[in-house]
C-alpha cells in the first residue's frame, strides 16, 4: 500500500517522515545528511516505501511572503521534483506550512526526555512528522506549484 512522505528541509540535515500504509498516522522515519546524494537517497526510499505523495514544509514569515529560508526550501524541492521525474517516479507534491514544527519537536523530545546527544539526530524527523500530521489533518491540501516557484527562484 502507498504512503505519503513529508520533508523537513535543513541546510545540514533533512528530516523524513512517512504515513502508515493507510495514510492515517504520521511517524518520524529518518534524518538524512543534506549532501550530494540526497536526491538519490530520497528516490530510493520512495521506491522502497511506495511513496505516492511528498509534502514539503515551507516556512512562512509574518507578512506571508516568501523569505530567504523558504526560497532555499523551494530551490531544493524543485531540484528534487526534477530528479524524481527523471527517475520516472510518479509522485504528487504538496506544500504545508512548517511554522513551529521544529519548536514542537523539541517540546516533544523534552516531554519524553530524549538525551541531549540524541536530539540532533532525531529532531528533524520529528519535525517532519509534525508537518505530515498537519497535512493529514488539514481540510485543504495545497498542491506544490512548481512553475510559480521556478519563476520566484529565477527572479532571485
DSSP file (Angstrom, degrees, kcal/mol; ACC not computed):
  #  RESIDUE AA STRUCTURE BP1 BP2  ACC     N-H-->O    O-->H-N    N-H-->O    O-->H-N    TCO  KAPPA ALPHA  PHI   PSI    X-CA   Y-CA   Z-CA
    1    1 A X              0   0    0      0, 0.0    21,-0.1     0, 0.0     2,-0.1   0.000 360.0 360.0 360.0 149.5    0.0    0.0    0.0
    2    2 A X        -     0   0    0     19,-0.1     2,-0.3    49,-0.1    49,-0.2  -0.324 360.0-157.8 -78.9 154.5    1.1    3.5   -0.8
    3    3 A X  E     -a   51   0A   0     47,-2.0    49,-2.7    46,-0.2    50,-1.0  -0.838  14.1-127.9-128.0 164.1    2.5    6.0    1.7
    4    4 A X  E     -a   53   0A   0     -2,-0.3    15,-1.7    16,-0.3     2,-0.4  -0.933  22.8-156.8-110.3 137.9    2.9    9.8    2.0
    5    5 A X  E     -aB  54  18A   0     48,-2.7    50,-3.0    -2,-0.4     2,-0.4  -0.897   1.8-158.8-112.6 143.6    6.3   11.3    2.9
    6    6 A X  E     -aB  55  17A   0     11,-2.0    11,-1.7    -2,-0.4     2,-0.4  -0.936   6.5-151.9-118.7 149.8    7.0   14.6    4.5
    7    7 A X  E     -aB  56  16A   0     48,-2.6    50,-2.1    -2,-0.4     2,-0.7  -0.975  10.2-165.1-123.8 129.6   10.3   16.5    4.3
    8    8 A X  E     - B   0  15A   0      7,-2.7     7,-2.6    -2,-0.4     2,-0.2  -0.931  27.6-146.3-109.5 104.0   11.7   19.0    6.8
    9    9 A X        +     0   0    0     -2,-0.7     2,-0.3    48,-0.4     5,-0.2  -0.459  25.2 167.3 -77.2 138.4   14.4   20.7    4.9
   10   10 A X        -     0   0    0      3,-0.2    -2,-0.0    -2,-0.2    24,-0.0  -0.985  44.3-119.7-143.8 152.6   17.6   21.9    6.6
   11   11 A X  S    S+     0   0    0     -2,-0.3     3,-0.1     1,-0.2    -1,-0.1   0.841 115.2  21.4 -59.3 -33.9   20.9   23.1    5.2
   12   12 A X  S    S+     0   0    0      1,-0.3    22,-3.0    21,-0.1     2,-0.3   0.792 131.1  26.2-103.5 -37.8   22.7   20.2    7.0
   13   13 A X  E     - C   0  33A   0     20,-0.3     2,-0.5    21,-0.0    -1,-0.3  -0.940  58.3-150.6-132.9 151.5   20.0   17.6    7.6
   14   14 A X  E     - C   0  32A   0     18,-2.8    18,-2.8    -2,-0.3     2,-0.4  -0.984  16.1-147.9-122.4 120.4   16.8   16.6    6.0
   15   15 A X  E     -BC   8  31A   0     -7,-2.6    -7,-2.7    -2,-0.5     2,-0.4  -0.726  14.9-166.9 -90.0 136.6   14.1   15.1    8.2
   16   16 A X  E     +BC   7  30A   0     14,-3.0    13,-2.7    -2,-0.4    14,-1.5  -0.940   8.9 178.0-122.1 143.9   11.8   12.5    6.7
   17   17 A X  E     -BC   6  28A   0    -11,-1.7   -11,-2.0    -2,-0.4     2,-0.3  -0.957   9.0-158.2-137.2 159.8    8.5   11.0    8.0
   18   18 A X  E     -BC   5  27A   0      9,-2.1     9,-2.6    -2,-0.3   -13,-0.2  -0.951  14.6-125.6-135.0 153.4    6.1    8.5    6.5
   19   19 A X  E     - C   0  26A   0    -15,-1.7     7,-0.2    -2,-0.3     2,-0.1  -0.497  37.1-100.1 -85.0 166.3    2.5    7.6    6.9
   20   20 A X    >   -     0   0    0      5,-1.2     3,-2.3    -2,-0.2   -16,-0.3  -0.323  51.0 -89.1 -71.2 170.3    1.3    4.1    7.7
   21   21 A X  T 3  S+     0   0    0      1,-0.3   -19,-0.1     2,-0.1    -1,-0.1   0.729 131.0  53.6 -60.3 -20.7    0.0    2.2    4.6
   22   22 A X  T 3  S-     0   0    0    -21,-0.1    -1,-0.3     3,-0.1   -19,-0.1   0.455 109.5-124.8 -90.7  -0.7   -3.5    3.6    5.3
   23   23 A X  S <  S+     0   0    0     -3,-2.3    -2,-0.1   -21,-0.2     3,-0.1   0.865  81.3 109.2  60.2  40.5   -2.2    7.2    5.3
   24   24 A X        +     0   0    0      1,-0.2     2,-0.4    -4,-0.0    -1,-0.1   0.754  65.7  50.0-109.3 -41.0   -3.7    7.8    8.8
   25   25 A X        -     0   0    0    111,-0.0    -5,-1.2     2,-0.0     2,-0.5  -0.881  65.9-149.4-112.3 132.2   -0.7    8.0   11.1
   26   26 A X  E     +C   19   0A   0     -2,-0.4     2,-0.4    -7,-0.2    -7,-0.2  -0.865  22.1 178.7 -98.7 128.6    2.5   10.2   10.6
   27   27 A X  E     -C   18   0A   0     -9,-2.6    -9,-2.1    -2,-0.5    99,-0.0  -0.982  35.2-105.6-131.3 141.6    5.7    8.8   12.1
   28   28 A X  E     +C   17   0A   0     -2,-0.4   -11,-0.3   -11,-0.2    98,-0.1  -0.378  40.6 174.4 -57.5 141.8    9.2   10.0   12.1
   29   29 A X  E     -     0   0A   0    -13,-2.7     2,-0.3     1,-0.3   -12,-0.2   0.746  46.4 -29.3-116.6 -58.0   11.3    7.9    9.7
   30   30 A X  E     -C   16   0A   0    -14,-1.5   -14,-3.0    95,-0.1     2,-0.5  -0.994  38.7-133.0-163.0 154.3   14.8    9.0    9.2
   31   31 A X  E     -C   15   0A   0     -2,-0.3     2,-0.3   -16,-0.2   -16,-0.2  -0.988  29.1-164.2-116.1 125.6   17.2   12.0    9.2
   32   32 A X  E     -C   14   0A   0    -18,-2.8   -18,-2.8    -2,-0.5     2,-0.3  -0.797  25.2-109.6-109.5 149.8   19.5   12.2    6.2
   33   33 A X  E     -C   13   0A   0     -2,-0.3     2,-1.5   -20,-0.2   -20,-0.3  -0.612  32.2-124.8 -72.4 133.6   22.6   14.3    5.7
   34   34 A X        +     0   0    0    -22,-3.0     2,-0.2    -2,-0.3    -1,-0.1  -0.651  64.6 124.7 -83.5  90.2   22.0   17.0    3.1
   35   35 A X  S >  S-     0   0    0     -2,-1.5     3,-1.8     0, 0.0     4,-0.3  -0.599  80.0 -68.1-133.7-167.0   24.7   16.2    0.7
   36   36 A X  T 3  S+     0   0    0      1,-0.3     4,-0.2    -2,-0.2     3,-0.2   0.633 128.5  53.6 -66.6 -13.3   25.3   15.4   -2.9
   37   37 A X  T 3> S+     0   0    0      1,-0.1     4,-2.8    -4,-0.1    -1,-0.3   0.377  76.6 103.4 -98.8   2.5   23.5   12.1   -2.5
   38   38 A X  H <> S+     0   0    0     -3,-1.8     4,-2.4     1,-0.2     5,-0.2   0.889  80.8  46.3 -59.9 -44.7   20.3   13.5   -1.0
   39   39 A X  H  > S+     0   0    0     -4,-0.3     4,-2.5     1,-0.2    -1,-0.2   0.922 114.4  48.9 -64.2 -42.0   18.1   13.2   -4.1
   40   40 A X  H  > S+     0   0    0     -4,-0.2     4,-2.2     1,-0.2    -2,-0.2   0.907 111.5  49.6 -61.9 -43.6   19.3    9.7   -4.8
   41   41 A X  H  X S+     0   0    0     -4,-2.8     4,-1.9     2,-0.2    -2,-0.2   0.896 111.8  47.6 -64.8 -40.8   18.6    8.7   -1.2
   42   42 A X  H  X S+     0   0    0     -4,-2.4     4,-2.6    -5,-0.2    -2,-0.2   0.910 110.4  52.4 -67.0 -40.9   15.1   10.1   -1.2
   43   43 A X  H  X S+     0   0    0     -4,-2.5     4,-2.1     1,-0.2    -2,-0.2   0.905 108.3  51.6 -60.2 -41.5   14.4    8.4   -4.6
   44   44 A X  H  X S+     0   0    0     -4,-2.2     4,-2.7     1,-0.2    -1,-0.2   0.920 111.1  46.9 -61.6 -44.9   15.5    5.0   -3.1
   45   45 A X  H  X S+     0   0    0     -4,-1.9     4,-2.8     1,-0.2    -2,-0.2   0.905 108.7  55.6 -64.2 -41.1   13.2    5.5   -0.1
   46   46 A X  H  <>S+     0   0    0     -4,-2.6     5,-2.2     1,-0.2     4,-0.5   0.900 112.1  43.3 -59.0 -40.8   10.3    6.5   -2.4
   47   47 A X  H ><5S+     0   0    0     -4,-2.1     3,-0.7     3,-0.2    -2,-0.2   0.945 116.0  46.6 -68.6 -48.3   10.7    3.2   -4.3
   48   48 A X  H 3<5S+     0   0    0     -4,-2.7    -2,-0.2     1,-0.2    -1,-0.2   0.862 121.3  36.4 -63.9 -36.9   11.2    1.0   -1.2
   49   49 A X  T 3<5S-     0   0    0     -4,-2.8    -1,-0.2    -5,-0.2   -46,-0.2   0.338 106.3-121.0-101.2   5.6    8.2    2.5    0.7
   50   50 A X  T < 5 -     0   0    0     -3,-0.7   -47,-2.0    -4,-0.5     2,-0.4   0.941  38.7-168.8  53.7  54.3    5.9    3.0   -2.3
   51   51 A X  E   < +a    3   0A   0     -5,-2.2   -47,-0.2   -49,-0.2    -1,-0.2  -0.605  19.6 172.9 -77.1 127.2    5.6    6.8   -1.8
   52   52 A X  E     +     0   0A   0    -49,-2.7    40,-2.6    -2,-0.4     2,-0.3   0.598  65.9  31.2-108.4 -17.7    2.9    8.3   -3.9
   53   53 A X  E     -ad   4  92A   0    -50,-1.0   -48,-2.7    38,-0.2     2,-0.4  -0.997  60.6-158.3-142.5 145.3    3.0   11.9   -2.4
   54   54 A X  E     -ad   5  93A   0     38,-2.5    40,-2.8    -2,-0.3     2,-0.5  -0.992   6.1-160.3-124.6 132.5    5.6   14.1   -0.9
   55   55 A X  E     -ad   6  94A   0    -50,-3.0   -48,-2.6    -2,-0.4     2,-0.5  -0.950   8.1-159.2-110.8 125.8    4.7   17.0    1.4
   56   56 A X  E     -ad   7  95A   0     38,-2.4    40,-2.2    -2,-0.5     2,-0.6  -0.896  15.7-131.1-106.5 133.3    7.4   19.7    1.8
   57   57 A X  E     - d   0  96A   0    -50,-2.1     2,-0.5    -2,-0.5   -48,-0.4  -0.729  24.8-169.2 -81.7 121.3    7.3   22.0    4.8
   58   58 A X  E     - d   0  97A   0     38,-2.4    40,-1.4    -2,-0.6    41,-0.3  -0.953  18.3-130.1-114.5 123.6    7.7   25.6    3.7
   59   59 A X        -     0   0    0     -2,-0.5     2,-0.3    38,-0.2     8,-0.3  -0.464  20.0-154.3 -71.6 140.1    8.3   28.3    6.3
   60   60 A X        -     0   0    0     -2,-0.2     2,-0.2     6,-0.1     6,-0.1  -0.838   5.8-141.9-109.2 153.2    6.1   31.3    6.2
   61   61 A X    >   -     0   0    0      4,-0.8     3,-2.0    -2,-0.3    38,-0.0  -0.570  34.6 -92.9-106.5 177.3    7.1   34.7    7.5
   62   62 A X  T 3  S+     0   0    0      1,-0.3    -1,-0.0    -2,-0.2    -2,-0.0   0.744 125.4  48.7 -64.0 -24.6    4.9   37.3    9.3
   63   63 A X  T 3  S-     0   0    0      2,-0.1    -1,-0.3     0, 0.0     3,-0.1   0.315 111.9-116.9 -96.0   9.1    4.0   39.1    6.1
   64   64 A X  S <  S+     0   0    0     -3,-2.0     2,-0.3     1,-0.2    -2,-0.1   0.826  73.1 132.4  57.5  33.5    3.0   35.8    4.3
   65   65 A X        -     0   0    0      0, 0.0     2,-0.9     0, 0.0    -4,-0.8  -0.713  69.3 -97.9-108.7 163.8    5.8   36.5    1.8
   66   66 A X        -     0   0    0     -2,-0.3    -6,-0.1    -6,-0.1     2,-0.0  -0.738  50.2-169.9 -85.4 109.9    8.4   34.1    0.5
   67   67 A X     >  -     0   0    0     -2,-0.9     4,-2.1    -8,-0.3     5,-0.2  -0.150  39.2 -82.9 -91.1-173.4   11.5   34.8    2.6
   68   68 A X  H  > S+     0   0    0      1,-0.2     4,-1.6     2,-0.2     5,-0.1   0.907 126.9  48.1 -58.5 -47.2   15.1   33.7    2.3
   69   69 A X  H  > S+     0   0    0      1,-0.2     4,-1.8     2,-0.2    -1,-0.2   0.907 110.7  51.3 -63.3 -42.3   14.6   30.3    4.1
   70   70 A X  H  > S+     0   0    0      1,-0.2     4,-2.7     2,-0.2    -1,-0.2   0.876 105.7  56.1 -63.4 -37.1   11.5   29.5    2.0
   71   71 A X  H  X S+     0   0    0     -4,-2.1     4,-2.4     1,-0.2    -1,-0.2   0.881 105.7  51.1 -63.6 -36.9   13.5   30.2   -1.2
   72   72 A X  H  X S+     0   0    0     -4,-1.6     4,-2.1     2,-0.2    -1,-0.2   0.913 111.5  47.7 -65.0 -41.5   16.1   27.6   -0.1
   73   73 A X  H  X S+     0   0    0     -4,-1.8     4,-2.9     2,-0.2    -2,-0.2   0.921 112.5  49.3 -63.7 -44.4   13.4   25.0    0.5
   74   74 A X  H  X S+     0   0    0     -4,-2.7     4,-2.9     2,-0.2     5,-0.2   0.905 109.4  51.2 -63.9 -42.7   11.8   25.8   -2.8
   75   75 A X  H  X S+     0   0    0     -4,-2.4     4,-1.9     2,-0.2    -1,-0.2   0.921 112.8  46.8 -60.6 -43.8   15.1   25.5   -4.7
   76   76 A X  H  X S+     0   0    0     -4,-2.1     4,-2.5     2,-0.2    -2,-0.2   0.941 113.2  48.7 -60.8 -48.4   15.6   22.1   -3.0
   77   77 A X  H  X S+     0   0    0     -4,-2.9     4,-2.9     1,-0.2    -2,-0.2   0.905 109.3  50.8 -64.2 -42.5   12.1   21.0   -3.8
   78   78 A X  H  X S+     0   0    0     -4,-2.9     4,-2.3     1,-0.2    -1,-0.2   0.902 111.7  49.2 -62.3 -38.8   12.2   22.0   -7.5
   79   79 A X  H  X S+     0   0    0     -4,-1.9     4,-2.4    -5,-0.2    -2,-0.2   0.905 111.2  49.7 -63.9 -41.5   15.5   20.1   -7.8
   80   80 A X  H  X S+     0   0    0     -4,-2.5     4,-3.0     2,-0.2     5,-0.3   0.920 109.9  50.4 -63.7 -44.2   14.0   17.0   -6.1
   81   81 A X  H  X S+     0   0    0     -4,-2.9     4,-2.4     1,-0.2     5,-0.2   0.936 111.0  48.9 -60.1 -46.3   11.0   17.1   -8.4
   82   82 A X  H  X S+     0   0    0     -4,-2.3     4,-2.0    -5,-0.2    -1,-0.2   0.927 113.8  47.1 -58.0 -45.3   13.2   17.3  -11.5
   83   83 A X  H  X S+     0   0    0     -4,-2.4     4,-1.6     1,-0.2    -2,-0.2   0.935 112.5  47.5 -64.0 -47.9   15.3   14.4  -10.2
   84   84 A X  H  <>S+     0   0    0     -4,-3.0     5,-2.6     1,-0.2    -1,-0.2   0.853 110.1  53.5 -65.6 -34.3   12.3   12.2   -9.3
   85   85 A X  H ><5S+     0   0    0     -4,-2.4     3,-1.6    -5,-0.3    -1,-0.2   0.913 107.9  50.2 -64.5 -41.8   10.8   12.9  -12.7
   86   86 A X  H 3<5S+     0   0    0     -4,-2.0    -2,-0.2     1,-0.3    -1,-0.2   0.812 107.7  54.4 -64.4 -29.2   14.0   11.8  -14.4
   87   87 A X  T 3<5S-     0   0    0     -4,-1.6    -1,-0.3    -5,-0.1    -2,-0.2   0.373 116.1-119.6 -83.5   4.2   13.9    8.7  -12.3
   88   88 A X  T < 5 +     0   0    0     -3,-1.6     2,-0.7     1,-0.2    -3,-0.2   0.808  59.9 152.8  59.4  33.8   10.3    8.0  -13.6
   89   89 A X      < -     0   0    0     -5,-2.6     2,-1.1     2,-0.0    -1,-0.2  -0.854  38.7-146.5 -93.3 120.0    8.8    8.2  -10.2
   90   90 A X        +     0   0    0     -2,-0.7     2,-0.4    -3,-0.1    -5,-0.1  -0.735  37.9 153.2 -90.9  97.8    5.2    9.3  -10.4
   91   91 A X        -     0   0    0     -2,-1.1     2,-0.3   -10,-0.1   -38,-0.2  -0.975  38.4-137.4-130.4 138.3    4.7   11.3   -7.2
   92   92 A X  E     -d   53   0A   0    -40,-2.6   -38,-2.5    -2,-0.4     2,-0.4  -0.702  22.5-143.6 -91.9 151.2    2.4   14.2   -6.4
   93   93 A X  E     +d   54   0A   0     -2,-0.3    51,-2.5   -40,-0.2     2,-0.3  -0.942  19.4 176.3-124.2 136.3    3.8   17.1   -4.4
   94   94 A X  E     -dE  55 143A   0    -40,-2.8   -38,-2.4    -2,-0.4     2,-0.3  -0.875  18.1-138.2-130.7 161.6    2.1   19.2   -1.8
   95   95 A X  E     -dE  56 142A   0     47,-2.5    47,-0.6    -2,-0.3     2,-0.3  -0.919  15.2-174.5-122.0 152.8    3.2   22.0    0.5
   96   96 A X  E     -d   57   0A   0    -40,-2.2   -38,-2.4    -2,-0.3     2,-0.2  -0.996  34.8-106.0-144.3 136.7    2.4   22.6    4.1
   97   97 A X  E     -d   58   0A   0     -2,-0.3   -38,-0.2   -40,-0.2   -40,-0.1  -0.459  29.0-166.2 -61.2 129.3    3.2   25.5    6.4
   98   98 A X    >   +     0   0    0    -40,-1.4     3,-2.4    -2,-0.2     4,-0.4   0.249  30.4 147.7-104.3  11.9    6.0   24.3    8.7
   99   99 A X  T 3  S-     0   0    0    -41,-0.3   -38,-0.0     1,-0.3   -41,-0.0  -0.238  77.1  -1.2 -52.2 129.2    5.8   27.1   11.2
  100  100 A X  T 3> S+     0   0    0      1,-0.1     4,-2.8     3,-0.0    -1,-0.3   0.452  92.3 123.6  72.0   3.9    6.7   25.8   14.7
  101  101 A X  H <> S+     0   0    0     -3,-2.4     4,-1.7     1,-0.2    -2,-0.1   0.908  79.7  41.6 -63.1 -40.5    7.3   22.2   13.6
  102  102 A X  H  > S+     0   0    0     -4,-0.4     4,-2.3     2,-0.2    -1,-0.2   0.896 113.7  52.3 -73.2 -39.4   10.8   22.2   14.9
  103  103 A X  H  > S+     0   0    0      1,-0.2     4,-1.9     2,-0.2    -2,-0.2   0.917 110.9  48.4 -60.8 -42.7    9.9   24.0   18.1
  104  104 A X  H  X S+     0   0    0     -4,-2.8     4,-2.6     1,-0.2    -1,-0.2   0.879 108.1  55.5 -62.7 -38.2    7.1   21.4   18.6
  105  105 A X  H  X S+     0   0    0     -4,-1.7     4,-2.5    -5,-0.2    -2,-0.2   0.921 107.6  47.9 -62.3 -44.0    9.7   18.6   18.0
  106  106 A X  H  X S+     0   0    0     -4,-2.3     4,-2.0     2,-0.2    -1,-0.2   0.886 111.3  51.4 -63.5 -38.0   11.9   20.0   20.8
  107  107 A X  H  X S+     0   0    0     -4,-1.9     4,-2.1     2,-0.2    -2,-0.2   0.919 110.1  48.9 -64.2 -43.6    9.0   20.2   23.1
  108  108 A X  H  X S+     0   0    0     -4,-2.6     4,-1.9     1,-0.2    -2,-0.2   0.919 110.5  50.7 -61.3 -44.0    8.0   16.6   22.3
  109  109 A X  H  <>S+     0   0    0     -4,-2.5     5,-2.6     1,-0.2     4,-0.3   0.859 108.9  51.7 -64.7 -34.6   11.6   15.5   23.0
  110  110 A X  H ><5S+     0   0    0     -4,-2.0     3,-0.8     3,-0.2    -1,-0.2   0.908 108.4  51.9 -66.4 -40.9   11.6   17.3   26.3
  111  111 A X  H 3<5S+     0   0    0     -4,-2.1    -2,-0.2     1,-0.2    -1,-0.2   0.863 115.3  40.1 -64.3 -36.3    8.4   15.6   27.3
  112  112 A X  T 3<5S-     0   0    0     -4,-1.9    -1,-0.2    -5,-0.1    -2,-0.2   0.359 113.4-121.0 -96.7   6.8    9.8   12.1   26.5
  113  113 A X  T < 5 -     0   0    0     -3,-0.8     2,-0.3    -4,-0.3    -3,-0.2   0.906  36.7-173.1  58.9  51.6   13.2   13.0   28.0
  114  114 A X      < -     0   0    0     -5,-2.6    -1,-0.2    -6,-0.1     5,-0.1  -0.588  30.4-110.3 -72.0 134.3   15.4   12.5   25.0
  115  115 A X    >>  -     0   0    0     -2,-0.3     3,-1.6     1,-0.1     4,-0.9  -0.353  23.0-116.7 -67.4 146.3   19.1   12.8   25.9
  116  116 A X  H >> S+     0   0    0      1,-0.3     3,-0.7     2,-0.2     4,-0.6   0.832 112.3  58.9 -52.9 -39.1   20.9   15.9   24.6
  117  117 A X  H 34 S+     0   0    0      1,-0.2    -1,-0.3     2,-0.1     4,-0.2   0.735 108.7  45.5 -67.4 -21.0   23.3   13.9   22.5
  118  118 A X  H X> S+     0   0    0     -3,-1.6     4,-1.0     1,-0.1     3,-0.5   0.624  90.3  84.5 -94.1 -15.3   20.4   12.3   20.6
  119  119 A X  H XX S+     0   0    0     -4,-0.9     4,-2.4    -3,-0.7     3,-0.8   0.896  86.7  52.5 -58.8 -45.1   18.4   15.4   19.9
  120  120 A X  H 3< S+     0   0    0     -4,-0.6     4,-0.4     1,-0.2    -1,-0.2   0.850 108.0  53.5 -58.9 -34.7   20.3   16.5   16.8
  121  121 A X  H <4 S+     0   0    0     -3,-0.5    -1,-0.2    -4,-0.2    -2,-0.2   0.722 122.3  24.0 -76.2 -21.7   19.8   13.1   15.2
  122  122 A X  H <X S+     0   0    0     -4,-1.0     4,-2.1    -3,-0.8     5,-0.2   0.596  94.3  87.7-121.1 -12.7   16.0   12.9   15.6
  123  123 A X  H  X S+     0   0    0     -4,-2.4     4,-2.5     1,-0.2     5,-0.2   0.879  91.5  51.0 -59.6 -38.3   14.7   16.5   15.8
  124  124 A X  H  > S+     0   0    0     -4,-0.4     4,-2.2     1,-0.2    -1,-0.2   0.880 110.1  47.8 -70.0 -37.0   14.3   16.8   12.0
  125  125 A X  H  > S+     0   0    0      2,-0.2     4,-1.9     1,-0.2    -1,-0.2   0.864 113.2  48.8 -71.6 -33.4   12.4   13.6   11.5
  126  126 A X  H  X S+     0   0    0     -4,-2.1     4,-1.9     2,-0.2    -2,-0.2   0.911 110.9  50.3 -68.7 -41.7   10.1   14.5   14.4
  127  127 A X  H  X S+     0   0    0     -4,-2.5     4,-2.1    -5,-0.2    -2,-0.2   0.905 109.6  52.0 -60.4 -40.7    9.6   18.0   12.9
  128  128 A X  H  X S+     0   0    0     -4,-2.2     4,-2.6     1,-0.2    -1,-0.2   0.897 106.7  52.3 -61.7 -41.0    8.8   16.3    9.6
  129  129 A X  H  X S+     0   0    0     -4,-1.9     4,-2.7     1,-0.2    -1,-0.2   0.857 107.0  53.5 -64.4 -34.2    6.2   14.1   11.3
  130  130 A X  H  X S+     0   0    0     -4,-1.9     4,-2.4     2,-0.2    -1,-0.2   0.912 109.4  48.4 -64.7 -41.9    4.6   17.2   12.7
  131  131 A X  H  X S+     0   0    0     -4,-2.1     4,-2.2     2,-0.2    -2,-0.2   0.933 113.5  47.1 -61.2 -46.1    4.4   18.6    9.2
  132  132 A X  H  X S+     0   0    0     -4,-2.6     4,-2.8     2,-0.2    -2,-0.2   0.891 110.3  52.2 -65.3 -40.3    2.9   15.4    7.9
  133  133 A X  H  X S+     0   0    0     -4,-2.7     4,-2.3     1,-0.2    -1,-0.2   0.924 110.3  48.5 -60.1 -45.0    0.4   15.2   10.8
  134  134 A X  H  X S+     0   0    0     -4,-2.4     4,-1.1     2,-0.2    -2,-0.2   0.889 111.8  50.1 -63.1 -38.3   -0.7   18.8   10.0
  135  135 A X  H >< S+     0   0    0     -4,-2.2     3,-0.6     2,-0.2    -2,-0.2   0.941 110.5  48.6 -63.9 -48.1   -1.1   17.8    6.3
  136  136 A X  H 3< S+     0   0    0     -4,-2.8    -2,-0.2     1,-0.2    -1,-0.2   0.900 115.7  45.0 -58.9 -40.9   -3.1   14.7    7.1
  137  137 A X  H 3< S+     0   0    0     -4,-2.3    -1,-0.2    -5,-0.2    -2,-0.2   0.630  92.1 101.4 -80.2 -14.3   -5.4   16.8    9.4
  138  138 A X    <<  -     0   0    0     -4,-1.1     3,-0.1    -3,-0.6    -3,-0.0  -0.457  60.2-152.9 -76.0 143.6   -5.8   19.7    7.1
  139  139 A X  S    S+     0   0    0      1,-0.2     2,-0.7    -2,-0.2    -1,-0.1   0.772  84.8  59.7 -81.6 -28.3   -9.0   20.0    5.1
  140  140 A X  S    S-     0   0    0      2,-0.0     2,-0.5     0, 0.0    -1,-0.2  -0.898  71.5-160.6-108.6 111.6   -7.3   22.0    2.3
  141  141 A X        -     0   0    0     -2,-0.7     2,-0.7    -3,-0.1   -45,-0.1  -0.803  11.0-149.0 -91.3 124.8   -4.5   20.2    0.6
  142  142 A X  E     -E   95   0A   0    -47,-0.6   -47,-2.5    -2,-0.5     2,-0.1  -0.846   8.8-138.5-101.9 113.6   -2.2   22.7   -1.3
  143  143 A X  E     -E   94   0A   0     -2,-0.7     2,-0.4   -49,-0.2   -49,-0.3  -0.418  27.4-109.0 -65.2 141.8   -0.5   21.3   -4.4
  144  144 A X        -     0   0    0    -51,-2.5     2,-1.2    -2,-0.1   -51,-0.2  -0.625  27.1-142.2 -73.7 125.0    3.1   22.4   -4.8
  145  145 A X     >  +     0   0    0     -2,-0.4     4,-2.4     1,-0.2     5,-0.3  -0.699  22.5 178.8 -96.2  86.2    3.2   24.9   -7.7
  146  146 A X  H  > S+     0   0    0     -2,-1.2     4,-2.3     1,-0.2    -1,-0.2   0.893  78.7  47.9 -54.2 -48.9    6.5   24.0   -9.4
  147  147 A X  H  > S+     0   0    0      2,-0.2     4,-1.9     1,-0.2    -1,-0.2   0.909 111.4  49.6 -65.1 -43.7    6.1   26.7  -12.2
  148  148 A X  H  > S+     0   0    0      1,-0.2     4,-1.6     2,-0.2    -1,-0.2   0.936 115.4  43.8 -59.4 -47.2    5.2   29.5   -9.8
  149  149 A X  H  X S+     0   0    0     -4,-2.4     4,-2.4     1,-0.2    -2,-0.2   0.819 107.0  60.2 -71.4 -29.9    8.2   28.7   -7.6
  150  150 A X  H  X S+     0   0    0     -4,-2.3     4,-2.3    -5,-0.3    -1,-0.2   0.917 106.1  48.1 -61.2 -42.4   10.5   28.2  -10.5
  151  151 A X  H  X S+     0   0    0     -4,-1.9     4,-1.8     2,-0.2    -2,-0.2   0.889 109.8  52.6 -64.7 -39.8    9.8   31.9  -11.5
  152  152 A X  H  X S+     0   0    0     -4,-1.6     4,-0.7     1,-0.2    -2,-0.2   0.917 110.9  46.8 -63.1 -43.5   10.4   33.0   -7.9
  153  153 A X  H >< S+     0   0    0     -4,-2.4     3,-0.8     1,-0.2    -2,-0.2   0.903 110.8  52.0 -65.7 -41.3   13.8   31.3   -7.8
  154  154 A X  H 3< S+     0   0    0     -4,-2.3    -1,-0.2     1,-0.2    -2,-0.2   0.839 106.1  54.9 -64.8 -32.1   14.8   32.7  -11.2
  155  155 A X  H 3<        0   0    0     -4,-1.8    -1,-0.2    -5,-0.2    -2,-0.2   0.665 360.0 360.0 -75.3 -16.0   14.0   36.2  -10.1
  156  156 A X    <<        0   0    0     -3,-0.8    -3,-0.2    -4,-0.7    -2,-0.1   0.443 360.0 360.0  91.1 360.0   16.3   35.8   -7.1
